Structures are given as structure tokens and as C-alpha cells.
């Protein structure tokens, strides 16, 4: 997990990758810019690079995702209840900024191997208020950012 666990595991060198669920807090403010979020990656990037060097293994984000809400960078791991989904305003720009910062700051790092994006809905799940503010990039500007990021040469 992102909160110190990945730094404490002693057997990374026995595995192919250092696997991390990357729900790092990147800001203490709602609606941060991509530039501010890139700065938010700095401390986490340094720790990830150090673990990668120590283990002799690249880092793979086994899960990374952001909700479409203004404070997604503050507590990216946090889920919304259906009730919260009814009253929380969606913010696709913040989600897009988070992915932009990830692809600009983390993706090109030599210690980084790749990422699995959370959450992709099946066709029957892509309706309603929960989808508007949840982690999926489907039907949102973030999808184009993710597509471009994965297609870019590393």
C-alpha cells in the first residue's frame, strides 16, 4: 500500500516488481493545478526511487485512480457513499490534472515500470451519480490523458 508499507517490505528483491497501490495524497487543497500536483509527487517519487534502488526492481503501480471531485488529491483512496454521490459536485478538471501530473512526473522515471488504472466499469455499471464522481475515467477528459500517456514512448 502507499502508506509506508512499501518502504518496510524486505522481500521486494525476490519479486519481479515493487507493487504499490498509489493513492498518495498530493495536495492539501481542493482543485489543485497539474503543476501543483507535480510538486506533490516529489516526496513520494524520492521514496519510490529509493525502494526501487534498494530492491533492484522497478516499481509497478498495481492500482492508481482518482475520483472526479475537487478534493481527490487530498484523500485519493476515499470512496463515496451513494448518499454522498447525490450531493457531491463532480470535478473532471481535478481528475484530469491528477492524471496529467502522474504522466508528466512519474511515468518517465527510470525506476517506474507501469500502472493499472482503477476503475473501469462494465457497460451495465456506467450510469448515475456515483459514476459521475467515482474513479472511472470513462466518458471523462481523463480518458484521453490516460490514452495519450500509455501510447507515449517511455
DSSP file (Angstrom, degrees, kcal/mol; ACC not computed):
  #  RESIDUE AA STRUCTURE BP1 BP2  ACC     N-H-->O    O-->H-N    N-H-->O    O-->H-N    TCO  KAPPA ALPHA  PHI   PSI    X-CA   Y-CA   Z-CA
    1    1 A X      >       0   0    0      0, 0.0     5,-1.3     0, 0.0    21,-0.1   0.000 360.0 360.0 360.0 163.5    0.0    0.0    0.0
    2    2 A X  T   5 +     0   0    0     19,-0.8     2,-1.5     1,-0.2    20,-0.1   0.761 360.0  85.2 -69.4 -26.8    1.1    3.6   -0.5
    3    3 A X  T   5S-     0   0    0      1,-0.2     2,-1.4     3,-0.1    -1,-0.2  -0.613 120.5 -66.6 -89.3  89.1    1.3    4.5    3.2
    4    4 A X  T >>5S+     0   0    0     -2,-1.5     4,-1.0     1,-0.2     3,-1.0   0.105 112.0 103.2  62.3 -22.0    4.8    3.4    4.3
    5    5 A X  H >>5S+     0   0    0     -2,-1.4     4,-1.2     1,-0.3     3,-1.1   0.917  77.4  54.7 -56.1 -43.9    4.1   -0.3    3.8
    6    6 A X  H 34<S+     0   0    0     -5,-1.3    -1,-0.3     1,-0.3     6,-0.1   0.777 106.4  53.2 -63.5 -24.0    6.0   -0.4    0.5
    7    7 A X  H <4 S+     0   0    0     -3,-1.0    -1,-0.3     1,-0.2    -2,-0.2   0.726 109.1  48.8 -79.7 -22.3    9.1    1.0    2.3
    8    8 A X  H << S+     0   0    0     -3,-1.1     2,-0.2    -4,-1.0    -2,-0.2   0.620  80.1 108.0 -95.4 -14.8    9.0   -1.7    5.0
    9    9 A X     <  -     0   0    0     -4,-1.2     3,-0.4     1,-0.1    -4,-0.0  -0.480  46.9-168.6 -71.0 130.0    8.8   -4.8    2.9
   10   10 A X  S    S+     0   0    0     -2,-0.2     3,-0.3     1,-0.2    -1,-0.1   0.545  74.2  63.0 -96.1  -9.3   12.0   -6.7    3.0
   11   11 A X    >   +     0   0    0      1,-0.2     3,-1.8     2,-0.1     4,-0.4   0.190  60.1 113.3-106.5  17.5   11.4   -9.2    0.2
   12   12 A X  G >  S+     0   0    0     -3,-0.4     3,-2.0     1,-0.3    -1,-0.2   0.868  73.0  62.1 -55.8 -36.5   11.0   -7.0   -2.8
   13   13 A X  G 3  S+     0   0    0     -3,-0.3    -1,-0.3     1,-0.3    -2,-0.1   0.686  96.4  60.1 -66.3 -15.9   14.2   -8.3   -4.4
   14   14 A X  G <  S+     0   0    0     -3,-1.8    -1,-0.3     3,-0.1     2,-0.2   0.548 102.3  65.6 -84.5  -8.9   12.5  -11.8   -4.5
   15   15 A X  S <  S-     0   0    0     -3,-2.0     3,-0.1    -4,-0.4    -3,-0.0  -0.593  85.8-120.3-109.6 170.4    9.8  -10.4   -6.8
   16   16 A X  S    S+     0   0    0     -2,-0.2    42,-0.5     1,-0.1     2,-0.3   0.801  92.9  15.9 -78.6 -30.2    9.7   -9.0  -10.3
   17   17 A X  E    S-a   58   0A   0     40,-0.2     2,-0.8    43,-0.0    42,-0.2  -0.946  71.6-116.7-140.2 156.8    8.3   -5.6   -9.3
   18   18 A X  E     -a   59   0A   0     40,-2.7    42,-2.7    -2,-0.3     2,-0.5  -0.903  43.5-152.0 -88.5 109.5    7.8   -3.4   -6.3
   19   19 A X  E     +a   60   0A   0     -2,-0.8     2,-0.4    40,-0.2    42,-0.2  -0.749  19.4 175.9 -94.2 129.1    4.0   -3.3   -6.3
   20   20 A X  E     -a   61   0A   0     40,-2.3    43,-1.1    -2,-0.5    42,-1.1  -0.995  33.6-140.4-135.5 131.7    2.3   -0.2   -4.9
   21   21 A X  E     -a   63   0A   0     -2,-0.4     2,-1.7    41,-0.2   -19,-0.8  -0.841  33.1-147.5 -84.2 110.2   -1.3    0.9   -4.7
   22   22 A X        +     0   0    0     41,-2.7    43,-0.3    -2,-0.9     2,-0.2  -0.439  49.4 136.4 -93.6  65.9   -0.6    4.5   -5.5
   23   23 A X        +     0   0    0     -2,-1.7    54,-0.4    41,-0.1    53,-0.2  -0.312  29.9 161.5-101.1  49.3   -3.2    6.5   -3.5
   24   24 A X        -     0   0    0     -2,-0.2     2,-0.4    52,-0.1    52,-0.1  -0.461  45.5-116.2 -69.5 135.0   -0.7    9.1   -2.3
   25   25 A X        +     0   0    0     -2,-0.2    49,-0.2     1,-0.1    48,-0.1  -0.608  34.9 178.7 -69.2 130.9   -2.1   12.4   -1.1
   26   26 A X        +     0   0    0     47,-2.4     2,-0.3    -2,-0.4    48,-0.2   0.474  59.1  17.1-114.9  -6.4   -0.7   15.0   -3.5
   27   27 A X        -     0   0    0     46,-1.3    -1,-0.2    44,-0.1     4,-0.1  -0.985  48.9-147.1-158.7 156.9   -2.2   18.2   -2.2
   28   28 A X  S    S+     0   0    0     -2,-0.3     2,-0.4    -3,-0.1    46,-0.1   0.243  84.4  74.6-108.0  10.0   -3.9   19.6    0.9
   29   29 A X  S >  S-     0   0    0     41,-0.1     3,-0.5    44,-0.0    44,-0.2  -0.932  83.2-115.6-122.0 144.2   -6.1   21.9   -1.2
   30   30 A X  T 3  S+     0   0    0     -2,-0.4    41,-0.3     1,-0.2    40,-0.1  -0.481  93.6  17.8 -72.7 149.4   -9.2   21.1   -3.4
   31   31 A X  T 3  S-     0   0    0     39,-3.4    -1,-0.2    38,-0.2    40,-0.1   0.855  81.5-176.2  64.3  41.5   -8.9   21.7   -7.1
   32   32 A X    <   -     0   0    0     -3,-0.5    -1,-0.1    38,-0.4    65,-0.1  -0.295  25.0-112.5 -71.2 155.6   -5.1   21.8   -7.5
   33   33 A X     >  -     0   0    0      1,-0.1     4,-2.0    64,-0.0     5,-0.1  -0.358  27.3-109.9 -76.5 163.4   -3.4   22.6  -10.8
   34   34 A X  H  > S+     0   0    0      1,-0.2     4,-2.2     2,-0.2     5,-0.2   0.872 120.7  55.9 -61.4 -36.5   -1.4   19.9  -12.6
   35   35 A X  H  > S+     0   0    0      2,-0.2     4,-1.6     1,-0.2    -1,-0.2   0.923 107.7  46.8 -62.4 -45.5    1.8   22.0  -11.8
   36   36 A X  H  > S+     0   0    0      1,-0.2     4,-1.6     2,-0.2    -1,-0.2   0.873 111.6  52.4 -63.8 -36.9    1.0   21.9   -8.0
   37   37 A X  H  X S+     0   0    0     -4,-2.0     4,-1.1     2,-0.2    -2,-0.2   0.857 103.1  56.7 -70.1 -35.3    0.3   18.1   -8.3
   38   38 A X  H >< S+     0   0    0     -4,-2.2     3,-0.6     1,-0.2     4,-0.5   0.917 108.3  48.3 -59.9 -41.5    3.6   17.5  -10.0
   39   39 A X  H >< S+     0   0    0     -4,-1.6     3,-1.2     1,-0.2     4,-0.4   0.865 104.6  60.7 -64.6 -35.4    5.2   19.1   -6.9
   40   40 A X  H 3X S+     0   0    0     -4,-1.6     4,-0.5     1,-0.3     3,-0.2   0.759  98.8  57.3 -63.0 -25.2    3.1   16.9   -4.7
   41   41 A X  H <X S+     0   0    0     -4,-1.1     4,-3.4    -3,-0.6     5,-0.3   0.689  83.2  89.5 -76.0 -18.6    4.7   13.9   -6.3
   42   42 A X  H <> S+     0   0    0     -3,-1.2     4,-2.1    -4,-0.5    -1,-0.2   0.880  89.7  39.7 -52.4 -54.3    8.2   15.0   -5.2
   43   43 A X  H  > S+     0   0    0     -4,-0.4     4,-1.9    -3,-0.2    -1,-0.2   0.919 119.1  47.2 -63.0 -44.1    8.4   13.3   -1.8
   44   44 A X  H  X S+     0   0    0     -4,-0.5     4,-2.7     1,-0.2    -2,-0.2   0.902 110.0  53.5 -66.1 -40.5    6.7   10.2   -2.9
   45   45 A X  H  X S+     0   0    0     -4,-3.4     4,-2.7     1,-0.2     5,-0.2   0.911 107.3  51.4 -59.7 -44.2    8.9    9.9   -6.0
   46   46 A X  H  X S+     0   0    0     -4,-2.1     4,-2.0    -5,-0.3    -1,-0.2   0.913 112.2  45.9 -60.8 -43.3   12.0   10.1   -3.9
   47   47 A X  H  X S+     0   0    0     -4,-1.9     4,-2.3     2,-0.2    -2,-0.2   0.910 113.2  49.2 -66.8 -42.6   10.8    7.3   -1.6
   48   48 A X  H  X S+     0   0    0     -4,-2.7     4,-2.4     1,-0.2    -2,-0.2   0.911 111.2  49.8 -63.6 -42.3    9.7    5.1   -4.6
   49   49 A X  H  X S+     0   0    0     -4,-2.7     4,-2.5    -5,-0.2    -1,-0.2   0.900 110.2  51.0 -62.5 -41.0   13.0    5.6   -6.3
   50   50 A X  H  X S+     0   0    0     -4,-2.0     4,-2.5    -5,-0.2    -2,-0.2   0.908 111.2  46.9 -64.6 -42.5   14.9    4.7   -3.1
   51   51 A X  H  X S+     0   0    0     -4,-2.3     4,-2.6     2,-0.2     6,-0.3   0.912 111.8  51.6 -66.0 -41.8   12.9    1.5   -2.6
   52   52 A X  H  X>S+     0   0    0     -4,-2.4     4,-1.8     2,-0.2     5,-1.3   0.926 112.2  46.2 -59.7 -45.8   13.4    0.6   -6.3
   53   53 A X  H  <5S+     0   0    0     -4,-2.5    -2,-0.2     2,-0.2    -1,-0.2   0.934 113.7  48.4 -61.6 -47.2   17.2    1.1   -6.0
   54   54 A X  H  <5S+     0   0    0     -4,-2.5    -2,-0.2     1,-0.2    -1,-0.2   0.888 118.7  39.0 -62.2 -41.1   17.4   -0.9   -2.7
   55   55 A X  H  <5S-     0   0    0     -4,-2.6    -1,-0.2     2,-0.2    -2,-0.2   0.696 100.0-131.8 -82.9 -20.2   15.3   -3.8   -4.1
   56   56 A X  T  <5S+     0   0    0     -4,-1.8     2,-0.3     1,-0.3    -3,-0.2   0.810  72.2 110.7  69.3  28.9   16.9   -3.7   -7.6
   57   57 A X  S   <S-     0   0    0     -5,-1.3    -1,-0.3    -6,-0.3    -2,-0.2  -0.972  70.2-113.7-135.1 147.2   13.4   -3.9   -9.0
   58   58 A X  E     -a   17   0A   0    -42,-0.5   -40,-2.7    -2,-0.3     2,-0.4  -0.402  35.1-110.7 -75.2 159.3   11.2   -1.4  -10.9
   59   59 A X  E     -ab  18 112A   0     52,-3.2    54,-3.7   -42,-0.2    55,-0.8  -0.779  28.5-168.7 -93.8 132.2    8.0    0.0   -9.3
   60   60 A X  E     -ab  19 114A   0    -42,-2.7   -40,-2.3    -2,-0.4     2,-1.1  -0.987  20.0-138.0-118.4 123.6    4.7   -1.0  -10.7
   61   61 A X  E     -ab  20 115A   0     53,-2.7    55,-2.2    -2,-0.5   -40,-0.2  -0.719  17.0-170.5 -80.0 103.9    1.6    0.8   -9.6
   62   62 A X  E    S+     0   0A   0     -2,-1.1     2,-0.3   -42,-1.1   -41,-0.2   0.669  75.9  12.1 -70.5 -16.1   -0.8   -2.1   -9.2
   63   63 A X  E     +a   21   0A   0    -43,-1.1   -41,-2.7    -3,-0.1     2,-0.3  -0.888  66.0 160.7-161.1 130.0   -3.6    0.4   -8.7
   64   64 A X  E     + b   0 117A   0     52,-1.5    54,-2.8    -2,-0.3     2,-0.3  -0.966  17.1 139.9-147.6 137.0   -3.9    4.1   -9.3
   65   65 A X        -     0   0    0     -2,-0.3     2,-0.4   -43,-0.3    54,-0.1  -0.974  29.1-148.3-171.0 159.5   -7.0    6.1   -9.7
   66   66 A X        -     0   0    0     69,-0.6     2,-0.1    52,-0.3     7,-0.1  -0.999  19.1-125.4-139.8 137.4   -8.7    9.4   -8.8
   67   67 A X        -     0   0    0     -2,-0.4     2,-1.4     9,-0.2    67,-0.2  -0.390  31.5-111.8 -73.3 159.3  -12.3   10.4   -8.2
   68   68 A X  S    S+     0   0    0     66,-0.8    23,-2.5    65,-0.7     2,-0.3  -0.507  80.1 107.7 -91.9  65.1  -13.8   13.2  -10.2
   69   69 A X  S >  S-     0   0    0     -2,-1.4     3,-1.5    21,-0.3     4,-0.2  -0.944  80.1-110.2-139.1 159.6  -14.1   15.6   -7.2
   70   70 A X  T 3  S+     0   0    0     19,-0.4   -39,-3.4    -2,-0.3     3,-0.4   0.833 115.6  45.1 -61.4 -35.6  -12.3   18.7   -6.1
   71   71 A X  T >> S+     0   0    0    -41,-0.3     4,-1.4     1,-0.2     3,-1.1   0.100  74.1 116.3 -99.6  25.3  -10.6   17.1   -3.2
   72   72 A X  T <4 S+     0   0    0     -3,-1.5    -1,-0.2     1,-0.3    -5,-0.2   0.791  75.8  53.5 -61.2 -28.6   -9.5   13.9   -4.9
   73   73 A X  T 34 S+     0   0    0     -3,-0.4   -47,-2.4    -4,-0.2   -46,-1.3   0.673 103.1  58.2 -80.3 -16.9   -5.8   14.8   -4.4
   74   74 A X  T <4 S+     0   0    0     -3,-1.1     2,-0.2     1,-0.2    -2,-0.2   0.939 130.1   4.3 -78.1 -49.5   -6.3   15.3   -0.7
   75   75 A X  S >< S+     0   0    0     -4,-1.4     3,-1.7     1,-0.1    -1,-0.2  -0.652  71.6 170.7-134.6  75.8   -7.6   11.8    0.1
   76   76 A X  T 3  S+     0   0    0     -3,-0.3    -9,-0.2     1,-0.3   -52,-0.1   0.696  74.8  59.9 -65.9 -18.5   -7.4    9.8   -3.2
   77   77 A X  T 3  S+     0   0    0    -54,-0.4    -1,-0.3   -11,-0.1     2,-0.2   0.606  81.0 111.7 -80.7 -13.0   -8.2    6.5   -1.5
   78   78 A X    <   -     0   0    0     -3,-1.7     2,-0.2    -6,-0.1   -11,-0.1  -0.443  53.6-152.6 -78.5 130.3  -11.5    7.6   -0.2
   79   79 A X        -     0   0    0     -2,-0.2     2,-0.4    55,-0.0    -2,-0.1  -0.616  12.7-129.6 -92.2 155.3  -14.8    6.2   -1.6
   80   80 A X        -     0   0    0     -2,-0.2     2,-0.1    50,-0.1    53,-0.0  -0.854  14.9-130.1-104.6 142.5  -18.1    8.0   -1.7
   81   81 A X     >  -     0   0    0     -2,-0.4     4,-2.1     1,-0.1     5,-0.2  -0.418  31.9-106.1 -77.3 165.4  -21.3    6.5   -0.4
   82   82 A X  H  > S+     0   0    0      1,-0.2     4,-1.0     2,-0.2    -1,-0.1   0.873 123.4  54.3 -60.6 -35.6  -24.4    6.7   -2.7
   83   83 A X  H >> S+     0   0    0      1,-0.2     4,-0.7     2,-0.2     3,-0.6   0.928 108.1  47.8 -64.9 -44.7  -25.7    9.4   -0.5
   84   84 A X  H >> S+     0   0    0      1,-0.2     4,-1.8     2,-0.2     3,-0.9   0.868 105.5  60.4 -62.5 -35.5  -22.5   11.5   -0.8
   85   85 A X  H 3< S+     0   0    0     -4,-2.1    -1,-0.2     1,-0.3    -2,-0.2   0.798  99.3  57.1 -63.3 -27.8  -22.7   11.0   -4.6
   86   86 A X  H << S+     0   0    0     -4,-1.0    -1,-0.3    -3,-0.6    -2,-0.2   0.761 118.7  29.3 -74.1 -24.4  -26.1   12.7   -4.7
   87   87 A X  H << S+     0   0    0     -3,-0.9     2,-0.5    -4,-0.7    -2,-0.2   0.499  97.1  95.4-115.8  -6.8  -24.7   15.9   -3.1
   88   88 A X  S  < S-     0   0    0     -4,-1.8     2,-0.3    -5,-0.1    -8,-0.0  -0.758  70.8-131.0 -92.0 128.7  -21.1   16.0   -4.2
   89   89 A X        -     0   0    0     -2,-0.5   -19,-0.4     1,-0.1     2,-0.1  -0.570  23.3-120.4 -77.3 135.6  -20.3   18.1   -7.3
   90   90 A X        -     0   0    0     -2,-0.3   -21,-0.3   -21,-0.1     2,-0.2  -0.428  23.1-167.9 -74.4 152.2  -18.2   16.4   -9.9
   91   91 A X     >  +     0   0    0    -23,-2.5     4,-1.4    41,-0.2     3,-0.3  -0.714  13.7 171.7-143.2  85.9  -14.9   17.9  -10.9
   92   92 A X  H  > S+     0   0    0     -2,-0.2     4,-2.5     1,-0.2     5,-0.2   0.779  77.4  64.3 -67.3 -26.6  -13.5   16.4  -14.1
   93   93 A X  H  > S+     0   0    0      2,-0.2     4,-2.7     1,-0.2    -1,-0.2   0.914 101.7  48.2 -65.5 -42.3  -10.7   19.0  -14.2
   94   94 A X  H  > S+     0   0    0     -3,-0.3     4,-2.3     2,-0.2    -1,-0.2   0.931 112.0  49.3 -64.2 -44.0   -9.2   17.9  -11.0
   95   95 A X  H  X S+     0   0    0     -4,-1.4     4,-2.0     1,-0.2    -2,-0.2   0.932 112.6  48.3 -59.0 -44.8   -9.2   14.3  -12.1
   96   96 A X  H  X S+     0   0    0     -4,-2.5     4,-2.6     1,-0.2    -2,-0.2   0.902 110.1  51.8 -62.4 -41.7   -7.6   15.3  -15.4
   97   97 A X  H  X S+     0   0    0     -4,-2.7     4,-2.6     2,-0.2    -1,-0.2   0.885 107.5  53.5 -62.1 -38.9   -5.0   17.3  -13.6
   98   98 A X  H  X S+     0   0    0     -4,-2.3     4,-2.1     2,-0.2    -2,-0.2   0.927 112.1  43.1 -63.1 -45.6   -4.1   14.4  -11.4
   99   99 A X  H  X S+     0   0    0     -4,-2.0     4,-2.7     2,-0.2     5,-0.2   0.888 112.1  54.2 -68.6 -37.8   -3.6   12.1  -14.4
  100  100 A X  H  X S+     0   0    0     -4,-2.6     4,-2.1     1,-0.2     5,-0.2   0.944 110.2  46.8 -59.0 -47.6   -1.6   14.8  -16.2
  101  101 A X  H  X S+     0   0    0     -4,-2.6     4,-2.8     2,-0.2     5,-0.5   0.898 111.7  51.7 -62.1 -41.1    0.7   15.2  -13.2
  102  102 A X  H  X>S+     0   0    0     -4,-2.1     4,-2.1     1,-0.2     5,-2.0   0.951 112.7  43.8 -60.0 -50.5    1.1   11.4  -13.0
  103  103 A X  H  <5S+     0   0    0     -4,-2.7     5,-0.4     1,-0.2    -1,-0.2   0.807 119.9  42.6 -69.5 -28.1    2.1   11.0  -16.6
  104  104 A X  H  <5S+     0   0    0     -4,-2.1    -1,-0.2    -5,-0.2    -2,-0.2   0.859 126.7  27.9 -82.8 -36.7    4.4   14.0  -16.6
  105  105 A X  H  <5S+     0   0    0     -4,-2.8    -3,-0.2    -5,-0.2    -2,-0.2   0.867 132.7  21.6 -96.6 -41.3    6.1   13.4  -13.3
  106  106 A X  T ><5S+     0   0    0     -4,-2.1     3,-2.2    -5,-0.5     6,-0.2   0.884 108.0  67.7 -98.0 -46.8    6.1    9.6  -12.6
  107  107 A X  T 3 <S+     0   0    0     -5,-2.0    -4,-0.1     1,-0.3    -3,-0.1   0.823 102.0  47.2 -49.7 -43.5    5.6    7.9  -15.9
  108  108 A X  T 3  S+     0   0    0     -5,-0.4    -1,-0.3    -4,-0.1    -2,-0.1   0.543  83.0 119.3 -80.0  -3.3    9.0    8.9  -17.4
  109  109 A X    X   -     0   0    0     -3,-2.2     3,-1.5     1,-0.1    -3,-0.0  -0.334  67.5-132.7 -65.1 140.7   11.0    7.9  -14.3
  110  110 A X  T 3  S+     0   0    0      1,-0.3    -1,-0.1   -52,-0.0    -3,-0.0   0.747 106.0  54.8 -65.9 -22.9   13.7    5.2  -14.9
  111  111 A X  T 3  S+     0   0    0    -53,-0.1   -52,-3.2     2,-0.0     2,-0.4   0.526  89.9  96.5 -85.1  -6.0   12.5    3.3  -11.8
  112  112 A X  E <   +b   59   0A   0     -3,-1.5   -52,-0.2   -54,-0.2     3,-0.1  -0.723  43.8 177.7 -96.5 132.3    8.9    3.2  -13.0
  113  113 A X  E     -     0   0A   0    -54,-3.7     2,-0.3    -2,-0.4   -53,-0.2   0.746  53.2 -75.8-101.7 -30.2    7.5    0.1  -14.8
  114  114 A X  E     -b   60   0A   0    -55,-0.8   -53,-2.7     2,-0.0    -1,-0.4  -0.957  39.8-106.7 155.3-174.7    3.9    0.9  -15.4
  115  115 A X  E     -b   61   0A   0     -2,-0.3     2,-0.5   -55,-0.2   -53,-0.2  -0.996   6.2-139.5-151.4 150.4    0.4    1.2  -13.9
  116  116 A X  E     -     0   0A   0    -55,-2.2   -52,-1.5    -2,-0.3     2,-0.3  -0.971  32.2-135.3-108.8 122.5   -3.0   -0.4  -13.7
  117  117 A X  E     -b   64   0A   0     -2,-0.5     2,-0.5   -54,-0.2   -52,-0.2  -0.629  19.8-122.9 -84.8 132.6   -5.8    2.2  -13.7
  118  118 A X  S    S+     0   0    0    -54,-2.8   -52,-0.3    -2,-0.3   -55,-0.0  -0.952  72.5  25.2-105.7 123.6   -8.7    1.9  -11.3
  119  119 A X        +     0   0    0     -2,-0.5     2,-0.6   -54,-0.1    18,-0.5   0.646  48.1 166.2-146.4 135.1  -11.7    1.8  -12.1
  120  120 A X        -     0   0    0     -3,-0.2     2,-0.2    16,-0.1    16,-0.0  -0.947  26.1-149.3-113.1 117.8  -13.2    0.5  -15.4
  121  121 A X        -     0   0    0     -2,-0.6     2,-0.1     1,-0.1     5,-0.1  -0.517  13.0-122.3 -84.6 149.6  -16.9   -0.2  -15.4
  122  122 A X    >   -     0   0    0     -2,-0.2     3,-2.0     1,-0.1     4,-0.4  -0.459  42.7 -95.8 -76.3 165.4  -18.7   -2.7  -17.4
  123  123 A X  G >  S+     0   0    0      1,-0.3     3,-1.0     2,-0.2    -1,-0.1   0.827 124.1  56.7 -54.7 -36.0  -21.5   -1.3  -19.7
  124  124 A X  G 3  S+     0   0    0      1,-0.2    -1,-0.3     2,-0.1     3,-0.2   0.637 105.7  51.6 -74.2 -12.1  -24.2   -2.0  -17.1
  125  125 A X  G <  S+     0   0    0     -3,-2.0     2,-0.3     1,-0.2    -1,-0.2   0.408  80.7  93.5-102.2   2.0  -22.4    0.0  -14.4
  126  126 A X    <   +     0   0    0     -3,-1.0     2,-0.3    -4,-0.4    -1,-0.2  -0.052  66.4  92.2 -94.4  36.3  -21.8    3.3  -16.2
  127  127 A X        +     0   0    0     -2,-0.3     4,-0.5    -3,-0.2     3,-0.2  -0.908  61.9  22.1-124.4 154.3  -24.9    5.1  -15.2
  128  128 A X  S  > S-     0   0    0     -2,-0.3     4,-1.3     1,-0.2     3,-0.2  -0.109  90.8 -52.3  96.3 177.1  -25.9    7.5  -12.4
  129  129 A X  H  > S+     0   0    0      1,-0.2     4,-1.2     2,-0.2     5,-0.2   0.832 124.0  59.6 -65.0 -36.5  -24.5   10.0   -9.9
  130  130 A X  H >> S+     0   0    0      1,-0.2     4,-1.3     2,-0.2     3,-0.6   0.924 105.2  50.0 -61.4 -42.9  -21.9    7.6   -8.4
  131  131 A X  H 34 S+     0   0    0     -4,-0.5    -1,-0.2     1,-0.2     3,-0.2   0.866 102.9  61.6 -62.7 -36.2  -20.3    7.2  -11.8
  132  132 A X  H 3< S+     0   0    0     -4,-1.3    -1,-0.2     1,-0.2   -41,-0.2   0.834 119.9  23.8 -61.0 -33.1  -20.1   11.0  -12.3
  133  133 A X  H << S+     0   0    0     -4,-1.2   -65,-0.7    -3,-0.6    -1,-0.2   0.417 104.6  98.5-113.2   0.7  -17.9   11.4   -9.2
  134  134 A X  S  < S-     0   0    0     -4,-1.3   -66,-0.8   -67,-0.2   -68,-0.1  -0.012  89.0 -85.7 -84.2-167.3  -16.2    8.0   -8.9
  135  135 A X  S    S+     0   0    0    -68,-0.2   -69,-0.6   -70,-0.1   -17,-0.1   0.663  85.6 111.9 -74.6 -19.7  -12.8    6.7  -10.0
  136  136 A X        -     0   0    0      1,-0.2   -16,-0.1   -71,-0.1     6,-0.1  -0.261  50.6-160.5 -63.0 139.6  -13.7    5.8  -13.6
  137  137 A X    >   +     0   0    0    -18,-0.5     3,-2.0     5,-0.1     6,-0.7   0.479  52.2 126.9 -89.2  -4.1  -12.1    7.9  -16.4
  138  138 A X  T 3  S+     0   0    0    -19,-0.4     3,-0.1     1,-0.3     4,-0.1  -0.292  81.0   3.5 -59.8 130.8  -14.8    6.6  -18.8
  139  139 A X  T 3  S+     0   0    0      1,-0.2     2,-0.3     2,-0.1    -1,-0.3   0.667 113.4 104.3  70.5  17.0  -16.6    9.4  -20.6
  140  140 A X  S X> S-     0   0    0     -3,-2.0     3,-1.7     1,-0.0     4,-0.5  -0.860  86.8-106.4-127.0 159.9  -14.4   12.0  -18.9
  141  141 A X  H >> S+     0   0    0     -2,-0.3     4,-1.2     1,-0.3     3,-0.7   0.784 112.6  71.8 -56.1 -27.3  -11.5   14.1  -20.2
  142  142 A X  H 3> S+     0   0    0      1,-0.2     4,-2.8     2,-0.2    -1,-0.3   0.807  84.5  67.5 -60.0 -29.5   -9.1   11.9  -18.2
  143  143 A X  H <> S+     0   0    0     -3,-1.7     4,-2.7    -6,-0.7    -1,-0.2   0.906 100.2  47.6 -60.5 -41.5   -9.6    9.1  -20.6
  144  144 A X  H <X S+     0   0    0     -3,-0.7     4,-2.5    -4,-0.5    -1,-0.2   0.872 111.7  51.0 -66.6 -36.1   -7.8   11.0  -23.4
  145  145 A X  H  X S+     0   0    0     -4,-1.2     4,-2.4     2,-0.2    -2,-0.2   0.920 112.5  45.8 -65.8 -44.1   -5.0   11.8  -21.0
  146  146 A X  H  X S+     0   0    0     -4,-2.8     4,-2.7     2,-0.2     5,-0.3   0.930 112.5  50.7 -64.5 -45.9   -4.6    8.2  -20.0
  147  147 A X  H  X S+     0   0    0     -4,-2.7     4,-1.9    -5,-0.2    -2,-0.2   0.943 113.5  45.0 -57.3 -49.4   -4.8    7.0  -23.6
  148  148 A X  H  X S+     0   0    0     -4,-2.5     4,-1.5     1,-0.2    -1,-0.2   0.896 112.4  52.6 -62.5 -40.6   -2.1    9.5  -24.6
  149  149 A X  H  < S+     0   0    0     -4,-2.4    -2,-0.2     1,-0.2    -1,-0.2   0.920 111.3  44.7 -62.6 -45.2    0.1    8.6  -21.6
  150  150 A X  H  < S+     0   0    0     -4,-2.7    -1,-0.2     1,-0.2    -2,-0.2   0.812 114.3  49.9 -70.4 -29.4    0.0    4.9  -22.3
  151  151 A X  H  < S+     0   0    0     -4,-1.9    -1,-0.2    -5,-0.3    -2,-0.2   0.708  90.0  99.3 -81.5 -20.0    0.7    5.5  -26.1
  152  152 A X  S  < S-     0   0    0     -4,-1.5     2,-0.1    -3,-0.2    -3,-0.0  -0.363  84.3-104.8 -68.4 145.0    3.7    7.8  -25.5
  153  153 A X              0   0    0      1,-0.1    -1,-0.1    -2,-0.1    -2,-0.1  -0.417 360.0 360.0 -67.1 144.0    7.1    6.3  -25.8
  154  154 A X              0   0    0     -2,-0.1    -1,-0.1    -4,-0.1    -2,-0.0   0.369 360.0 360.0-107.7 360.0    8.9    5.7  -22.4
